[in-house]
């Protein structure tokens, strides 16, 4: 039986504690974090461009004085297969560990502000109202 990933992470958090769960050296190994956005139809192009700017600015976010996001690539959908389900922007972020990814994600995985990225939390508050219903898809894999 498959376990819901959020439930698995929350159980892991309880088991090891938030400090270890979000530590840079927790489960070292590349984590690929894929994010897709589908916007409200009336959203202006300038606002879509501001989303792009803010996503790429996340790469400069520091943790303990050093960047912790290894890379961010992405942009507007350009495929012609018509299988994008209306998602307009896609991004691939890489992290050096699950701890860094956990720190980045924050809520709903961890809600203690000492142990998640406040810059990413602000970005989520900014982008949330711009998205259509069901307008975000996030998928993580160990690479």
C-alpha positions as MATLAB code, in Angstrom:
seq = 'XXXXXXXXXXXXXXXXXXXXXXXXXXXXXXXXXXXXXXXXXXXXXXXXXXXXXXXXXXXXXXXXXXXXXXXXXXXXXXXXXXXXXXXXXXXXXXXXXXXXXXXXXXXXXXXXXXXXXXXXXXXXXXXXXXXXXXXXXXXXXXX';
ca = [
       0.000    0.000    0.000;
       1.364    3.413   -0.941;
       1.733    5.956    1.823;
       0.772    9.551    1.132;
       4.081   11.478    0.735;
       2.958   14.259    3.097;
       1.983   11.735    5.772;
       5.332    9.965    5.316;
       7.267   13.231    5.668;
       5.279   14.321    8.706;
       5.918   10.963   10.385;
       9.618   11.286    9.535;
       9.645   14.810   11.000;
       8.123   13.548   14.255;
      10.589   10.664   14.372;
      13.826   12.658   13.857;
      12.823   16.150   15.016;
      12.535   19.345   13.004;
      16.147   20.429   13.479;
      17.545   17.228   11.957;
      14.742   16.979    9.355;
      15.685   20.365    7.899;
      19.468   20.112    8.377;
      21.651   20.536    5.295;
      23.200   17.104    5.892;
      19.892   15.250    6.294;
      19.635   12.534    3.626;
      22.354   13.918    1.386;
      21.768   13.205   -2.302;
      20.302   15.195   -5.156;
      16.600   16.012   -4.879;
      14.793   17.305   -7.962;
      11.761   19.491   -7.211;
       9.450   20.105  -10.196;
       6.852   22.901  -10.014;
       4.219   23.778  -12.625;
       1.907   26.825  -12.568;
      -1.464   27.402  -14.236;
      -2.573   31.016  -13.837;
      -5.886   32.814  -13.578;
      -6.893   33.495  -17.217;
      -7.068   37.276  -16.775;
      -3.544   37.539  -15.344;
      -1.462   40.191  -17.093;
       1.751   39.235  -18.885;
       3.665   41.647  -16.644;
       2.517   39.696  -13.589;
       3.512   36.377  -15.193;
       6.941   37.898  -15.847;
       7.139   38.993  -12.211;
       6.504   35.385  -11.165;
       9.439   34.309  -13.346;
      11.682   36.978  -11.860;
      10.775   35.982   -8.306;
      11.250   32.263   -8.928;
      14.746   32.771  -10.303;
      15.563   35.169   -7.445;
      14.979   32.270   -5.037;
      18.308   30.830   -6.230;
      20.067   33.666   -4.386;
      18.397   32.833   -1.071;
      20.937   32.099    1.641;
      20.788   29.625    4.453;
      23.394   30.006    7.164;
      25.217   32.490    4.937;
      25.353   30.367    1.772;
      22.970   29.560   -1.086;
      21.255   26.220   -0.591;
      19.351   25.807   -3.862;
      21.786   24.177   -6.290;
      19.977   25.322   -9.440;
      16.718   26.592  -10.890;
      15.818   26.179  -14.551;
      12.481   26.765  -16.195;
      10.196   29.134  -17.990;
       7.151   29.193  -20.236;
       5.718   26.041  -21.809;
       6.931   25.649  -25.397;
       5.891   22.088  -26.288;
       3.465   21.273  -29.065;
       2.127   17.960  -27.775;
      -0.873   19.642  -26.117;
      -0.279   17.560  -22.987;
       0.562   20.454  -20.667;
      -2.904   20.438  -18.993;
      -2.917   24.228  -19.221;
       0.197   24.698  -17.087;
       2.042   27.762  -18.379;
       5.288   27.878  -16.422;
       7.459   25.042  -15.225;
      10.533   24.987  -13.013;
      13.049   22.398  -11.917;
      14.930   23.107   -8.692;
      17.718   20.901   -7.403;
      18.855   20.475   -3.820;
      21.865   18.646   -2.375;
      19.798   16.931    0.313;
      16.300   16.192    1.498;
      17.048   18.466    4.451;
      17.562   21.430    2.120;
      14.378   20.531    0.237;
      12.485   20.230    3.533;
      13.783   23.653    4.625;
      12.699   25.109    1.265;
       9.199   23.623    1.289;
       8.223   24.637    4.812;
       4.459   24.408    5.203;
       2.639   22.053    5.082;
       5.595   19.802    5.954;
       6.942   21.935    8.809;
       5.365   25.010   10.327;
       8.154   26.193   12.640;
       9.478   29.433   11.060;
      12.974   28.764   12.433;
      13.153   25.746   10.137;
      11.851   26.933    6.785;
      12.812   29.524    4.199;
      10.917   32.787    4.831;
      11.711   34.024    1.303;
      10.028   30.972   -0.241;
       7.102   31.345    2.190;
       6.660   34.959    0.994;
       6.809   33.782   -2.622;
       4.058   31.211   -1.988;
       1.847   33.949   -0.482;
       2.527   36.115   -3.559;
       1.856   33.482   -6.219;
      -1.078   31.669   -4.586;
      -3.784   34.200   -5.526;
      -2.482   34.367   -9.112;
      -3.101   30.680   -9.766;
      -6.197   29.082  -11.220;
      -7.971   26.455   -9.100;
      -5.682   23.419   -9.067;
      -3.055   25.652  -10.637;
       0.051   24.218   -9.050;
       1.650   20.831   -9.400;
       4.704   19.854   -7.367;
       6.578   16.595   -7.809;
       9.834   15.618   -6.088;
      12.202   12.770   -6.916;
      15.561   11.627   -5.626;
      17.985   11.741   -8.514;
];
